[in-house]
Each structure stands twice: as C-alpha cells, then as structure tokens.
Amino acid sequence: MKFTVSTSGLTKQLQLAAGALTSNPVMPVLEDFLFELKGNTLNIASSNLEVSIRTSIEVSGSKNGKIAVPGKTILDVLKSLPEQPLTFEINLETRGIELLSASGKYKLVGENSADFPEIETPSEADDKIEISSEFLKKGIDKSSFAASNDEMRQNMRGINLNIDFNQITFATTDAQKLVRYRFLDITSNVATSLLLTKKSMQLLSSILPKDGKVAIHFNKSKVFFIYDNILFTTRLVDAKFPDYNAVIPVDNSNILTINRDEILSTLKRMTIFANKSTSQIVMSLNEGSLTMNAQDFDFNNEATEQLSCSYEGESLNIGLSAKNLIEMLSVLDSESVQFQFNSSNKPVLLVPTDQKKGEDLLMLIVTNS
C-alpha cells in the first residue's frame, strides 16, 4: 500500500474525523484511523461505536490496501510538518508504516484493519430529508444546553428532531428548562421523530460547514448526516422524548420586553448574592418597571436592581433560576428579548424579538416555588 498526499490536506481531513477517536477504549483499534486506499482516493474513518465519521481525500496512489493507523501519533507528526508532499509506504503483512518527507523518514506500526468496526452506510430504503447546514448547526447550538445530564432520564439526555414534512423542530429539556426551535422550508416527504445524544450532536456541529446542504438519512437504529465528502453516523437513543408542547402555556398576556445584554449582566451580578444551591432571583413586575432581587439568608447577602424595560400586564412576583436564565440568554442573538407570563406559578416563555423568516425559537423556564 503506497500513496503520496499533501500534509495540510491530510491534516484537515484527519482533524474532521478525530472527534470520533476514543482514548483508553475497550477496543484498542478505536484509537486509530482506518485508512483505505482505492486508486487515487484515500478513505479515512474513525469510530467510538456510538459515532462514526468517514471522509476522503485525493492522493497519488499506486498500491491499494487497508490499515488502521494510530490516531494521535499520525496527527502529532502531521501537525509538526510544514506543507509538503508526504509519502506513505505500508507493508500490510507486518503492518509497518513508513512516512517519507522531504527531510526525514518516520516509522510506526499500525493495526489489523479487520479489527476496525464496520462503518455502516445508508441504504436506498432509508428515509431522508435535506436541510441547510446553517439551520442544522443553529438548531444544535441553541438547544443542546437545555438537554439533561441526568443518567436516570435517558429520554431527556439528547436532542429531539421532530420532522413534520417540510418543517423540522429541535427540542431539548431537563424538566427545568426547555428549548423548541422550528425551521420551515426543509426538503422532506416524511414525518418522524429522532432522538440523538447531545454529545454526538455537539460533535457534528463542530465540524459542519457554514453553508451548503446536509442530507439526513435514517432508519430504525441510526442516522446518517451526509455533506461534501463527509459521512457522519450516530445511533438513535431508544427512548421516547416527552410531549413538550403539552407544557407550553398559552394565553400569556403579561409581556416584558427588555435589552438582552442589560438583563444578562444584571443576572450575573445577582448570582453573586443569590443562594448557591437554588440560584433563585425574584422578578417584581409592574407596569413599565422591573425590579430584580436576590438573597442568600445563610450568609445575609442581598442585591436589588431596577431595570429599564417595557412591561404590559398585571403586577407579578416570579421566582426563577438565575443560572438557567443566564444559559438561555447567552445563546440568543437578538438585541432585545421578550418574556411572556401567564401567572406567577406557570412556566415563563422567553423569545427573541428578532427572528429570521422561517425560524421560530422559543424557550421555557419553570418558576421556583
């Protein structure tokens, strides 16, 4: 097996696939990249059994073959070399690997490619949709923070993708906060619900391009994301996501509109004085005014601030988690945000005042008793 490749080009592809490498795995081969040379195309794969990533690069190849290459070693070598052609000469019987650069020779030993897990590919029978890379990345980035970290709640530990023909909804919840982010005008002729782990979706987001289209294929156990020369495969979570629409209150006639940066900076100050276990702040709302208060009775700490805002509705005193509010506000982009209240004991809705056409982002936070 022999091929010559650009160091920068190979490094870029390996870095895309490196997120699926595993440290201290149960199978040593999961620390490796799988290299498969077919003509002048080098296919590269990585897997941690939950996520698999496959990519490819054009090379100058002369002898086809397949071998598992130590991931950390090859990446460290490539990142230390300047841009130049690099030749790989691999003895498939001994699994010896020689790297020939302009100024040196480097030797390492690979592993048997037969030990590498099979990388499944989508079939013609799989359902599929198409979405812009921008929408997919935004949906993941603005919802993943609200997914639960509780191992006893597997159905809340991921991101739910609800596909309703030409609409896709990203939803996450940990029972204290919820995010629902809808995108219209996707290309789809199916309706289904897919539950994916937060970790796998955050990895996908980190390697998605800024623009272009992503094809999503899925069957009963796996989802395949395909774009450019990348195939990203992950397992579905075998659990039913909660009926989040049932907990979203309606008839929220009390409306607070406020500058996002201003309330965010105030909340960060409030947390210094709030109870460390509950992070509770109290919002006192009256027509045209908002007062925020935080107290920690254990240490006799207290803070109160008044903020400029627009408020229309009845007078309310509402206890909320400052920590959760900070997380929610931090992922929003709009200059101002709107809080929608039903009553002092119902969940509160938070929405950006400026949303692009075809997008509908809504967040929910439960009140503290």
Secondary structure, 3 states (H helix, E strand, C coil): CEEEEEHHHHHHHHHHHHHHCCCCCCCHHHHEEEEEEECCEEEEEEECCCEEEEEEEECEEEECEEEEEEHHHHHHHHHHCCCCEEEEEEECCCCEEEEECCCCEEEEECECHHHCCCCCCCCCCCEEEEEEHHHHHHHHHCCHHHCCCCCCCHHHCEEEEEEECCEEEEEEECCCEEEEEEEECCEECCEEEEEEEHHHHHHHHHHCCCCCEEEEEECCCEEEEEECCEEEEEECCCCCCCCHHHHCCCCCCEEEEEEHHHHHHHHHHHHHHCCCCCCEEEEEEECCEEEEEEEECCCCEEEEEEECCEEECCCEEEEEEHHHHHHHHHCCCCCEEEEEECCCCCCEEEEECCCCCCEEEEEEECCCC
